[in-house]
Amino acid sequence: YFISVADGRIWVGNDPGSLTNNYGYHPVHRLEPGETEWTRSADSGFPGSALSSAANGLAHDPSSGVYYVASALGGMYTSTDRTNWQRRTEGLGTGMVFGFSVFAKNGVALLNLTGGGTYRSTDNGVTWSQAAGITSTSEFIDTGSRIIAANAGTVFITSDQGENWDGVSGLVANAPIDLTSDGNTVFATQGFNYLTSTIMMNYSSTHGATWGVIPSTGLPSNFVPVRIIPHGGHLYAFGSVGPTGPSALYRVAISSLSLPPIFGIASHPKSLTALAGQDISLRVVAGGVEPLTYQWKRDGENIAGETSSSLVIEDSATTNSGSYTVVVTDTNGATATSNPAVVNLLLKDHGRVDPLMVRGSLNNGNDHGTLYSMPDGSVVAVRNNYAMRVGPDGDRVNIRSNFGSSSNSDYPVHLLDSQGRIVLFPKSSPNSSYKYIRRLQGTGNFANDGTFSYDSLVPTAGSASRVVSSACELPGQGYLVAGNFTEIGSHAVNRLALISYDGTTVTQFGTPPASGSLSGVHYSAADQSIWVTGDFNNWPGESSQSARIVKLTSSGAVAPGWNPYVFSPASIPATSLQVLLVQSDGKVIVRRAATSSVQNILRRLNPDGSFDTTFNVAGLEFTGGASAATIFTRAVEMPGGGIAIAGDFTAYGAATCAKYCVLLADGTLDGSFYCASGYNNGTSAIQSLAYDPRGYLYLSNGLQTTSTGASFQGIGPVGRSVVRVFAPLPSSGAVSYEGWAAALPEGQRDMNDDADNDGFANVFDFLYGGSPTAPDALGAVITPASAVKTAAEIHLSEPAAGLETGKTYQTVTFRIPKDLKGFAALPQAAGENLDFDD
């Protein structure tokens, strides 16, 4: 499967060709210098089964002495003695991992997986992380200044050991690429182009940046090259004459070929959106007769001193936003200007999107239902027949689909209980096999909770639609369920029931009216009461008419002192009076849906049911929605009594709202919270939102796919995804450390513990916004990359530094949080005496 030279030895790898038996073969052999007999290199570590032992490539890193073998079915093996091997797949996934090619140099290893991307390791192969910007499945080529790899039609190059990759064009799209090099020139084979009757052999004299065509003089016109190999001053071409013709080998003296450097820009600087205050960088990849010169421009004006292939802006500000280009010139005077890169630097203003959160598509086919903010900084999204967890950086961490069937509408009602478990309630008709109440574990991949006894529901006669309309947790007792049912399992219960935490006990809750369905049930922690809405004019036991709404005690009786504001039944459809939010002070935001005589206006009731005359005094209406049913999808309480609302609306009164907004405690629009633009899709509501007390508001998009170019506040694509905008911190000004650390495991909550093993104590994650449960790049946040600068460069930003002109200085940057949340910061620096005179 491979033959290569490493560490002065010749190595070969094979594949026994069986998934169950290696037939006595060993996957790797080596030929020692001066020897004629091969030595087996797999005496231990490689399994006896060929399932994990086929070898595709080998690399040796002289700086560490580590040998690497890319295994076709085992992923990666490493060794320091060429004989004893360890399988290393942490970060590569589970099960069979298809290693294809490997490269190692200066303490960094790169691994290409067949169909699985490129991975990088900086700890001798013990752990791996996927590299961004590359989808390579080829060998790696080292040109000295760059590492090169390829995929179908695209060459990828890196100048920093695989940390950052650029894709360059110049070859035939969608055609496999085989790469070789003689150390100076890179050669690429792509076979034969039958559309143009062209032999596809290319070269690069610019370290993989730009490409030219290798002359095919002397080759048959229908020669199909498989590989071209430089050796001994010649270029050998191996292939076949015609697609089914005989194999053939040709050679040509490299000195006889004209292989001049091709001038041009191979990879243009990329547009970016980032938070002001961060270090940002742009780079360009170009080729030509060296040396090349560069001049960066912003909005058409030269940037003084920026004359390298990369542009770094430290501690960026919004004034650094603009359109950036770079002019490249080679020694022959050829000049090219890059495409513009638009840099958008944002302030951390409330309502503005957080550009640091990944916004990839999270699910194909469905919107994301209800969002729940978790103590660890993740977000759980639940809808109908699936649940997923979105990590603090936006990536999908866990997902479970098909709770009980293949239908996407089996469990439209759900809740996240106080223990972080997901409770599901069905829509099913009596003859459906998926009519059972279920509970899932809130951790991992949301497995079924075996401690909960699943039970079925029986709807009322003649109703086969929504069995459960609403559910909530009654702390300490279980789950309240409201809807249109007469039985749960073998228990006779009418429309409103209490289910114990283990699911075994079901009791009637309260005394609902003899007829009519219930549309909502909500718990108020302020006074441990329950609010119920539905198709009724009077609730048994009331002293006055309540028309669609009632407040109950935790035992199910009508609450003492209940003095409801009477909504007119004639103008309120049975299912259109809705409790949108129960606030922490016991007041309730009520939604009135649009009819011919009633508008989409939010009202607030006091805890006793009376009308709150201080809320939305002007009677402002939400307008612009395509459907009254989705004009409000969810509301959450914000710090200071504010209310964040999502749905399908474009205005609140005369103010523009892009389907989300925040209202102040009195019901007026919070003008400090930006909501003038959001998703650029006019046909889909924002499905849900969730508030994170770390200062974020999460929003989910429903029906827009990435292929349509959907964006949020101009940042995209977003597709069916969850985005994050900045929001106020709790009214205390900071989340307490104790509250923040409550999400951590027992025994790891002290400020000096390191719960996520990222090398920083918990208190640093707390202060700098790191994840408390997952390693993150906190070091780059606290101490960005240091740099050696001249006195002139330092004086540009620190004119009072008073440094000696002509000298060079080492600079170190510390970042201190603007909000220290009650802590004090005392930065200190220490270092050895370093001599920079040379």
C-alpha positions in Angstrom: 0.0 0.0 0.0 3.0 2.3 0.4 6.7 2.4 0.0 8.7 5.3 1.4 12.0 6.4 2.8 12.2 7.7 6.4 15.0 8.0 8.9 17.4 6.4 6.4 15.3 3.3 6.1 13.0 2.0 3.4 9.5 1.2 4.6 6.7 -0.7 3.0 3.1 -1.3 4.1 0.5 -3.8 3.1 -3.1 -4.8 3.4 -3.8 -8.5 4.0 -7.0 -8.0 2.1 -9.3 -9.5 4.8 -11.4 -8.0 7.5 -11.1 -11.0 9.8 -7.6 -12.5 9.4 -4.1 -11.2 8.6 -2.9 -14.6 7.4 0.4 -14.2 9.1 1.2 -11.0 7.4 2.3 -7.9 9.2 1.3 -4.4 8.0 4.7 -2.7 8.2 8.3 -3.8 7.3 11.5 -1.9 7.0 14.9 -2.3 5.3 17.7 -1.2 7.5 20.7 0.6 5.9 23.1 -1.9 4.3 20.8 -4.8 4.9 19.1 -7.0 2.2 16.5 -8.7 4.4 13.4 -6.9 5.6 12.6 -6.5 9.3 9.1 -6.7 10.7 8.0 -3.5 12.4 4.8 -4.7 13.9 5.8 -7.2 16.6 3.4 -5.5 19.1 0.6 -3.0 19.1 -1.0 -3.8 15.8 -3.9 -6.2 16.3 -3.9 -9.7 14.9 -7.0 -9.0 13.0 -6.6 -7.2 9.7 -9.6 -5.1 10.6 -7.3 -2.5 12.2 -3.8 -3.3 10.7 -3.8 -2.3 7.1 -1.1 0.4 6.6 -1.4 3.2 4.1 1.5 5.5 4.9 4.4 6.2 7.3 6.2 9.3 8.6 9.0 10.0 11.0 9.6 13.1 13.0 13.4 13.5 13.7 12.7 16.2 16.3 10.7 13.9 18.6 11.8 10.4 17.3 8.2 9.4 16.8 7.1 7.2 13.9 3.6 7.4 12.6 1.6 4.9 10.6 -1.7 5.8 8.9 -3.8 2.7 9.1 -6.5 2.0 6.5 -8.9 0.8 9.1 -7.2 1.6 12.4 -6.7 5.3 12.0 -3.2 6.0 13.5 -0.4 4.1 15.2 2.7 5.6 16.8 6.0 4.2 18.0 9.4 5.4 19.3 11.3 2.2 18.7 10.0 1.0 15.3 8.7 -2.2 16.9 6.1 -1.5 19.6 3.1 0.5 18.4 0.1 2.2 20.1 -3.2 3.0 18.4 -3.9 6.7 18.7 -7.4 7.8 17.7 -8.4 10.3 20.3 -10.1 13.1 18.4 -10.5 11.0 15.2 -13.9 9.6 16.0 -15.0 6.1 17.0 -15.2 2.8 15.2 -13.2 2.3 12.0 -11.1 5.3 11.2 -9.6 5.3 7.7 -6.1 6.8 7.8 -4.8 7.5 4.3 -1.6 9.5 4.6 0.6 11.1 7.3 3.3 13.8 7.6 5.4 14.7 10.6 7.9 17.5 11.2 9.1 19.7 14.1 6.7 18.3 16.6 3.6 18.5 14.4 1.9 15.6 12.7 -0.8 15.8 10.0 -3.1 12.9 9.0 -5.5 12.6 6.1 -8.5 10.4 6.6 -10.2 8.9 3.6 -13.4 11.0 3.2 -12.9 12.4 6.7 -10.8 15.5 6.5 -7.4 16.4 7.7 -6.3 16.2 11.4 -3.4 17.8 13.3 -1.5 16.7 16.4 1.0 18.6 18.4 1.6 16.0 21.2 3.3 13.2 19.3 0.0 11.8 18.0 -1.7 11.3 21.3 -4.6 13.6 20.5 -5.9 15.0 17.2 -8.0 17.9 16.1 -9.6 18.5 12.7 -7.9 21.2 10.7 -10.0 23.9 9.1 -9.9 25.0 5.5 -8.8 21.7 4.0 -10.5 18.6 2.7 -7.5 16.6 1.5 -7.3 12.9 0.6 -3.8 13.0 -0.9 -0.2 12.5 0.2 1.6 15.5 1.9 4.4 17.2 0.1 7.0 19.2 1.9 8.6 22.0 -0.1 10.6 23.4 2.8 8.6 26.6 3.1 5.2 25.0 2.7 3.3 21.8 3.1 1.0 20.8 0.2 -1.9 18.4 0.0 -4.7 18.0 -2.5 -8.2 16.9 -3.2 -10.3 16.6 -6.4 -9.3 19.7 -8.3 -8.0 21.8 -5.3 -4.5 22.1 -3.9 -4.2 23.1 -0.2 -1.1 24.8 1.1 0.1 25.8 4.6 3.1 27.8 5.8 2.6 27.2 9.5 2.7 23.5 9.9 -1.0 22.9 9.1 -2.5 25.4 11.5 -4.0 27.5 8.7 -4.7 26.2 5.1 -5.4 28.0 1.9 -7.1 26.3 -1.1 -5.6 27.4 -4.5 -7.0 26.8 -8.0 -5.2 26.3 -11.3 -5.9 22.6 -11.8 -8.9 20.8 -13.4 -11.9 20.8 -11.1 -13.2 17.5 -9.7 -10.3 15.5 -11.1 -8.2 13.5 -8.6 -4.7 14.9 -8.0 -1.5 12.9 -7.4 1.4 15.0 -6.0 5.2 14.5 -6.1 8.2 16.8 -5.7 11.9 16.9 -6.3 12.3 19.5 -3.5 12.2 22.5 -5.9 9.2 21.8 -8.1 5.9 20.2 -7.3 4.4 17.9 -9.9 0.7 17.0 -10.2 -1.0 14.3 -12.2 -4.7 14.3 -13.0 -5.0 11.7 -15.7 -6.6 12.4 -19.1 -9.3 14.9 -19.9 -11.6 13.2 -22.4 -13.7 16.3 -22.9 -10.7 18.3 -24.2 -8.5 15.4 -25.2 -5.8 16.8 -22.9 -3.1 15.0 -20.9 -3.3 16.5 -17.4 0.2 17.0 -16.0 1.0 20.2 -14.2 3.9 21.7 -12.2 4.4 24.5 -9.7 7.7 26.4 -9.3 6.1 28.6 -6.6 5.8 26.0 -3.7 2.3 25.0 -4.8 0.8 28.5 -5.1 0.5 28.8 -8.9 0.5 26.1 -11.6 1.5 25.7 -15.2 1.2 22.8 -17.8 4.0 20.3 -18.3 4.8 20.0 -22.0 3.7 16.6 -23.3 6.0 16.5 -26.3 6.9 12.9 -27.1 4.0 11.3 -25.3 1.2 9.5 -27.2 -1.7 11.9 -27.7 -4.0 9.5 -25.7 -1.5 8.8 -22.9 -3.3 8.5 -19.5 -0.7 9.4 -16.8 -1.2 7.7 -13.4 1.8 9.2 -11.7 4.8 11.4 -12.6 7.9 11.0 -10.5 11.1 13.1 -10.5 14.3 11.1 -10.0 17.9 11.6 -10.9 17.3 14.7 -13.0 14.6 13.0 -15.0 10.8 13.2 -14.8 9.2 9.7 -15.2 5.6 9.4 -16.4 3.8 6.1 -15.7 0.4 5.3 -17.2 -1.3 3.7 -20.1 -1.8 4.3 -23.8 -5.5 4.9 -23.9 -7.9 4.0 -21.1 -7.6 0.3 -21.7 -4.3 0.2 -23.5 -0.9 -1.3 -22.4 1.0 0.2 -19.5 3.9 2.5 -20.4 6.7 4.4 -18.8 8.3 7.5 -20.3 10.9 9.9 -19.1 12.3 13.3 -20.0 15.2 15.3 -18.6 13.8 18.0 -16.3 16.5 20.4 -17.6 14.9 20.2 -21.0 11.5 21.3 -19.8 10.4 24.9 -19.6 8.9 25.2 -16.1 9.0 29.0 -15.3 7.2 30.4 -12.2 3.6 31.4 -13.0 2.6 34.8 -11.7 -0.7 35.4 -10.0 -2.7 35.5 -6.9 -3.6 31.9 -5.8 -5.7 32.6 -2.7 -7.3 35.9 -2.0 -7.8 37.4 1.6 -11.1 36.3 3.1 -13.8 38.6 4.4 -14.4 38.3 8.1 -16.6 39.5 10.9 -15.2 39.7 14.4 -15.6 41.5 17.7 -13.7 44.7 18.1 -10.8 44.3 20.5 -9.6 41.0 19.0 -6.5 40.5 17.0 -7.5 39.8 13.3 -5.4 38.8 10.4 -5.7 38.6 6.6 -3.4 36.8 4.2 -2.8 36.3 0.5 -1.1 33.5 -1.3 0.7 34.4 -4.6 3.3 33.1 -6.9 5.8 34.5 -9.4 9.4 35.3 -9.9 10.7 35.8 -6.3 11.1 37.9 -4.3 7.5 39.2 -4.3 6.5 42.5 -2.7 3.2 43.4 -1.1 1.2 46.5 -0.3 -2.0 46.3 1.7 -4.7 48.9 1.3 -7.9 49.8 3.2 -10.7 51.4 1.3 -8.2 52.1 -1.5 -5.5 53.8 0.6 -2.1 52.3 1.3 -1.5 51.1 4.9 1.9 52.3 6.0 4.3 49.6 6.9 2.1 46.7 5.8 4.2 45.1 3.1 4.2 41.3 3.8 1.9 38.5 2.7 -0.2 38.8 5.8 -1.8 41.7 7.6 -2.3 41.6 11.4 -4.4 44.2 13.3 -3.8 43.9 17.0 -6.5 45.0 19.4 -8.8 45.9 16.5 -11.4 48.7 16.7 -14.6 49.4 14.8 -12.6 52.0 12.9 -10.6 49.2 11.4 -13.6 48.0 9.5 -13.5 48.4 5.7 -12.6 46.9 2.4 -9.0 45.5 2.3 -7.0 44.6 -0.8 -3.3 43.8 -1.4 -1.2 44.6 -4.4 1.4 41.9 -5.3 4.4 42.5 -7.5 7.1 40.0 -8.6 10.7 40.7 -9.6 9.8 41.0 -13.3 7.3 43.8 -12.5 4.1 41.8 -13.0 1.4 43.2 -10.7 -1.9 41.9 -9.5 -4.5 43.2 -7.0 -6.5 40.8 -4.8 -10.2 40.6 -4.5 -11.5 42.9 -1.7 -11.9 41.4 1.8 -14.6 43.1 3.8 -13.7 43.3 7.4 -16.7 44.0 9.7 -15.7 44.6 13.4 -18.6 44.7 15.8 -19.1 46.1 19.2 -20.5 43.8 21.9 -23.8 45.7 21.9 -27.0 44.0 23.1 -28.9 42.4 20.3 -25.8 42.2 18.0 -24.9 38.8 16.7 -21.8 37.1 18.3 -19.6 36.4 15.3 -17.5 33.9 17.3 -20.3 31.3 17.4 -20.3 28.7 14.7 -23.5 28.7 12.7 -23.5 25.5 10.7 -26.6 23.7 9.7 -27.8 21.7 12.7 -30.5 19.5 11.1 -31.8 18.7 7.7 -35.5 19.0 7.2 -37.0 20.5 10.4 -36.8 23.7 12.3 -35.4 23.6 15.8 -38.4 23.9 18.0 -37.9 25.0 21.6 -34.5 26.1 23.0 -33.4 25.5 26.6 -30.3 27.2 28.0 -28.2 24.8 30.1 -25.9 25.7 33.1 -22.8 24.5 31.2 -23.3 27.1 28.5 -24.8 24.6 26.0 -28.3 24.9 24.5 -30.7 22.0 24.0 -33.1 22.2 21.1 -36.2 19.9 21.1 -38.8 19.5 18.4 -41.4 16.8 17.7 -39.1 13.8 17.1 -35.6 14.8 17.9 -33.3 16.6 20.4 -29.9 18.1 20.0 -27.3 19.9 22.1 -25.5 22.9 20.7 -22.2 23.5 22.4 -21.0 26.9 23.7 -19.2 27.5 20.3 -22.3 26.6 18.2 -21.3 23.1 17.1 -23.8 20.3 17.4 -22.5 18.1 20.3 -25.2 15.5 20.7 -28.3 14.6 18.7 -31.1 12.0 19.0 -33.8 11.6 16.4 -36.8 9.3 16.1 -38.0 9.3 19.7 -40.7 6.8 18.9 -41.4 6.7 15.2 -40.4 8.2 11.8 -43.1 10.8 11.9 -41.8 14.4 12.6 -44.8 15.4 14.6 -45.2 12.8 17.3 -44.2 14.8 20.4 -45.1 18.5 19.9 -45.2 19.2 23.6 -42.1 18.8 25.8 -40.3 20.4 28.7 -36.9 20.4 30.4 -37.3 19.6 34.0 -35.3 20.8 37.0 -33.0 17.8 36.7 -32.2 18.6 33.1 -34.3 15.7 31.7 -36.5 16.0 28.6 -40.2 15.0 29.1 -42.1 14.3 25.9 -45.9 14.4 25.4 -47.6 12.9 22.3 -50.0 14.2 19.7 -51.1 10.7 18.9 -54.6 9.5 18.1 -56.0 6.4 20.0 -54.9 4.0 17.3 -51.3 5.2 17.2 -48.6 3.1 18.7 -46.7 6.4 19.6 -49.1 7.9 22.2 -46.8 7.4 25.2 -45.4 9.9 27.6 -41.6 9.5 27.6 -38.7 10.9 29.4 -35.1 11.2 28.1 -31.9 11.7 29.9 -30.6 15.2 29.5 -27.0 14.1 29.2 -25.1 12.4 26.3 -27.2 11.4 23.4 -30.6 11.7 25.2 -31.1 8.0 25.9 -34.5 6.8 27.3 -34.7 7.3 31.0 -35.3 3.9 32.5 -36.5 5.3 35.8 -39.6 6.7 34.2 -42.7 4.5 33.5 -44.0 5.4 30.1 -47.7 5.7 30.0 -50.3 6.2 27.2 -53.0 8.8 26.8 -56.6 8.4 25.6 -58.2 11.5 24.0 -61.7 12.5 24.6 -64.4 11.0 22.3 -64.3 12.4 18.8 -60.9 14.2 19.2 -58.0 12.5 17.5 -55.8 15.6 17.1 -53.7 17.1 19.9 -54.0 15.0 23.0 -51.7 17.2 25.1 -51.7 21.0 24.5 -49.3 22.0 27.3 -47.2 20.7 30.2 -45.1 22.1 33.0 -43.2 20.9 36.0 -44.8 21.2 39.5 -41.6 21.3 41.6 -41.4 18.5 44.1 -44.5 16.7 42.8 -44.1 15.9 39.1 -45.5 17.1 35.8 -48.8 18.8 35.1 -50.4 17.9 31.8 -53.3 19.8 30.1 -55.2 19.0 27.0 -58.0 17.0 25.7 -57.9 13.5 27.2 -60.0 11.3 29.5 -57.4 8.7 30.6 -53.7 8.3 31.1 -52.9 4.7 31.1 -55.6 3.1 33.3 -56.1 6.3 35.3 -59.3 8.2 34.6 -58.3 11.8 34.5 -60.1 14.7 32.8 -58.0 17.3 30.8 -55.7 18.2 33.7 -53.5 15.7 35.4 -50.5 15.4 37.7 -47.9 12.7 36.8 -45.4 11.7 39.5 -41.6 11.9 38.7 -41.3 8.2 38.2 -44.4 8.1 36.0 -46.2 5.5 38.1 -48.8 7.7 39.8 -51.4 9.8 37.8 -54.0 11.9 39.7 -56.7 14.3 38.7 -55.5 17.9 39.3 -58.2 20.4 40.1 -61.8 20.2 38.8 -61.8 21.3 35.1 -65.2 22.2 33.5 -67.2 19.3 32.2 -66.5 20.2 28.6 -64.0 22.1 26.5 -60.3 21.4 26.0 -57.5 23.1 27.9 -54.8 24.9 25.9 -52.1 25.8 28.5 -50.8 25.1 32.0 -48.0 27.2 33.6 -46.3 27.2 36.9 -45.5 30.4 38.9 -42.6 30.1 41.3 -43.5 33.5 42.9 -46.4 32.0 44.8 -46.3 28.3 43.8 -49.5 28.7 41.7 -50.7 27.3 38.4 -52.2 29.3 35.5 -54.6 27.4 33.2 -56.1 28.6 29.9 -58.7 26.9 27.7 -62.1 26.7 26.2 -64.2 27.6 29.2 -66.1 30.6 30.5 -66.1 29.6 34.2 -63.9 27.2 36.2 -65.8 25.3 38.8 -65.4 27.1 42.2 -64.9 30.5 40.7 -66.9 33.4 42.1 -66.8 35.3 38.8 -66.5 34.7 35.2 -62.9 34.4 34.0 -63.4 33.6 30.3 -60.5 31.3 29.2 -58.1 31.7 32.2 -57.9 30.7 35.8 -55.3 30.6 38.6 -55.0 27.5 40.8 -53.1 26.7 44.0 -50.5 23.9 44.0 -53.3 21.5 45.3 -55.6 22.4 42.3 -58.1 24.6 44.0 -59.0 28.1 42.7 -56.5 30.5 44.2 -57.7 32.7 47.1 -58.3 36.3 46.1 -58.6 35.4 42.4 -60.1 38.5 40.9 -59.7 38.0 37.1 -59.9 40.6 34.4 -62.7 39.3 32.2 -61.8 38.8 28.6 -64.9 38.8 26.4 -65.6 35.3 25.1 -67.3 36.7 22.0 -64.0 38.3 20.8 -61.5 35.7 22.1 -61.5 32.4 20.2 -61.3 29.4 22.5 -57.7 28.6 21.7 -56.4 32.1 21.2 -55.9 33.4 24.8 -52.4 32.3 25.7 -50.1 32.7 28.6 -46.9 33.7 26.9 -44.8 34.2 30.0 -45.0 33.8 33.8 -42.7 36.4 35.2 -40.6 35.9 38.4 -42.7 38.5 40.2 -45.9 36.4 39.6 -47.3 38.6 36.9 -48.4 37.0 33.6 -48.0 38.2 30.0 -51.1 37.2 28.0 -51.2 36.9 24.3 -54.3 37.8 22.4 -54.3 36.4 18.8 -55.5 38.4 15.8 -59.1 38.1 14.7 -61.4 40.4 12.9 -61.9 42.4 16.0 -58.9 41.7 18.2 -55.3 42.6 17.5 -51.9 41.0 18.4 -51.5 43.0 21.5 -49.7 41.8 24.7 -51.3 42.5 28.0 -50.2 41.7 31.6 -52.2 40.4 34.5 -51.4 40.9 38.1 -50.9 37.9 40.4 -54.6 38.2 41.5 -55.8 38.2 37.8 -56.6 41.8 37.6 -55.5 43.9 34.6 -52.0 45.6 34.9 -52.7 49.1 33.8 -49.0 50.0 33.8 -48.0 47.6 31.0 -48.2 48.5 27.3 -50.3 51.6 28.1 -50.2 52.7 24.4 -51.7 49.4 23.3 -48.8 48.8 20.8 -49.5 46.0 18.4 -47.1 43.4 16.8 -47.7 43.3 13.0 -46.2 41.9 9.8 -46.5 38.2 10.5 -47.6 35.8 7.8 -49.7 33.8 10.3 -51.4 34.7 13.5 -50.6 31.2 14.8 -46.9 31.9 14.8 -46.7 35.7 15.4 -45.5 34.8 18.9 -43.5 31.6 19.3 -41.8 32.1 22.7 -40.9 34.7 25.3 -38.3 34.7 28.1 -37.7 37.0 31.0 -34.6 39.2 30.9 -32.6 41.0 33.6 -34.5 43.9 35.2 -37.9 42.5 34.2 -37.5 42.9 30.5 -39.1 40.4 28.1 -37.4 38.9 25.0 -39.9 37.8 22.4 -39.6 35.8 19.2 -42.0 35.0 16.4 -43.1 36.1 13.0 -43.5 39.9 13.2 -41.7 42.8 11.6 -42.8 45.7 13.7 -43.9 46.6 17.2 -46.0 49.8 16.9 -44.0 52.0 14.5 -40.6 50.4 15.4 -39.0 47.8 13.1 -38.4 44.4 14.7 -36.8 41.6 12.7 -38.9 38.8 14.3 -37.3 39.3 17.7 -37.1 42.1 20.2 -36.9 43.0 23.9 -39.5 44.9 25.8 -38.9 46.9 28.9 -40.8 46.1 32.1 -43.5 48.5 31.2 -44.1 47.0 27.8 -42.3 49.6 25.7 -39.6 48.6 23.3 -36.0 48.5 24.7 -34.3 50.8 22.3 -30.8 49.8 23.5 -31.4 46.2 22.3 -30.7 46.0 18.5 -33.4 44.1 16.6 -33.7 46.1 13.4 -32.3 43.2 11.3 -32.0 39.5 11.8 -32.5 36.5 9.5 -32.8 37.7 5.9 -35.7 35.2 5.3 -39.1 36.7 5.1 -41.1 33.5 5.2 -40.1 31.8 8.4 -40.6 32.7 12.0 -37.9 32.6 14.6 -38.9 29.4 16.2 -37.6 29.9 19.7 -35.2 31.8 22.0 -33.3 31.1 25.3 -31.5 33.4 27.7 -28.1 32.5 29.0 -27.2 34.5 32.2 -23.6 34.7 30.9 -24.9 37.5 28.7 -26.4 35.8 25.6 -29.7 35.3 23.9 -30.0 32.3 21.6 -32.3 32.4 18.6 -33.3 29.5 16.3 -34.2 29.7 12.6 -36.7 27.3 11.2 -37.2 26.7 7.5 -34.2 28.3 5.8 -31.5 26.1 4.3 -27.8 27.0 3.8 -28.1 26.7 0.0 -30.3 29.7 -0.1 -27.7 32.0 1.4 -29.6 32.8 4.5 -27.8 35.2 6.9 -28.3 36.8 10.2 -27.5 40.5 10.5 -25.4 40.1 7.3 -23.4 37.2 8.7 -23.9 33.9 7.0 -24.7 31.4 5.9 -26.8 30.3 8.8 -29.3 27.9 7.4 -31.3 25.9 9.9 -29.2 26.9 12.8 -29.0 28.6 16.2 -27.4 32.0 16.5 -26.3 33.9 19.5 -26.7 37.6 20.2 -25.4 39.6 23.1 -27.7 40.3 26.0 -27.6 42.0 29.4 -26.1 40.3 32.3 -28.3 39.6 35.3 -29.3 42.8 37.2 -26.6 42.2 39.8 -24.1 43.1 37.1 -22.4 39.7 37.2 -23.2 36.0 37.7 -21.8 34.9 41.0 -19.0 32.4 40.9 -20.9 30.0 43.0 -23.9 30.1 40.6 -21.6 29.7 37.6 -19.7 26.7 39.2 -23.0 24.9 40.1 -22.8 23.2 36.7 -19.4 21.6 37.4 -19.0 18.1 38.9 -18.8 17.7 42.6 -15.2 18.1 43.8 -14.3 20.3 40.9 -16.1 23.6 41.8 -13.3 25.4 43.7 -11.9 28.5 41.9 -8.5 26.9 41.7 -9.7 23.6 40.2 -9.4 23.0 36.5 -12.7 21.2 35.7 -12.1 21.2 31.9 -8.4 20.4 32.0 -7.5 23.3 29.8 -4.6 24.5 31.9 -6.5 27.4 33.5 -8.2 27.4 36.9 -12.0 27.6 36.9 -11.9 31.3 37.9 -10.2 32.2 34.6 -13.0 30.4 32.6 -15.5 32.4 34.8 -13.9 35.8 34.2 -12.9 35.4 30.5 -16.1 33.6 29.3 -14.6 30.2 28.7 -16.5 27.0 28.8 -16.5 25.5 32.3 -16.8 21.9 31.0 -14.8 21.8 27.7 -11.2 22.7 26.9 -11.0 26.0 25.0 -8.3 28.3 23.6 -8.4 30.5 26.7 -4.6 31.1 26.5 -5.0 32.9 23.2 -7.7 35.1 24.8 -5.7 36.1 27.9 -2.3 36.4 26.3 -2.4 36.8 22.5 0.6 35.8 20.5 3.7 37.8 21.5 5.7 39.7 18.9 9.1 41.2 18.4 8.7 44.8 17.3 10.8 47.8 16.4 10.6 50.9 18.5 9.0 52.7 15.6 6.2 50.0 15.5 5.6 50.3 19.2 5.4 54.1 19.1 2.6 53.9 16.6 0.3 52.6 19.4 2.2 53.8 22.4 3.7 57.2 21.5 4.8 57.8 25.1 6.8 54.6 25.4 10.1 56.5 24.9 11.9 53.6 23.4 15.3 53.9 21.8 15.0 54.3 18.0 16.6 51.5 16.0 16.3 48.9 18.8 14.1 45.8 18.8 11.8 44.9 21.7 9.9 41.8 22.8 6.2 42.7 23.4 3.8 40.7 25.6 0.1 41.4 25.8 -2.2 40.7 28.7 -6.0 41.1 28.5 -8.0 42.0 31.6 -11.8 41.6 31.6 -13.6 44.9 31.7 -16.0 43.3 34.2 -14.0 41.6 36.9 -17.2 40.5 38.7 -16.0 41.4 42.1 -12.5 40.1 41.7 -9.2 42.1 41.6 -6.6 41.6 38.9 -2.9 42.0 39.5 -1.0 41.2 36.2 2.6 40.2 36.6 5.3 39.3 34.1 8.7 37.6 34.5 11.3 36.5 32.0 14.9 35.7 31.5 17.3 38.4 30.3 17.2 38.0 26.5 19.8 39.4 24.1 18.3 40.9 21.0 21.4 42.7 19.8 21.8 40.2 17.0 
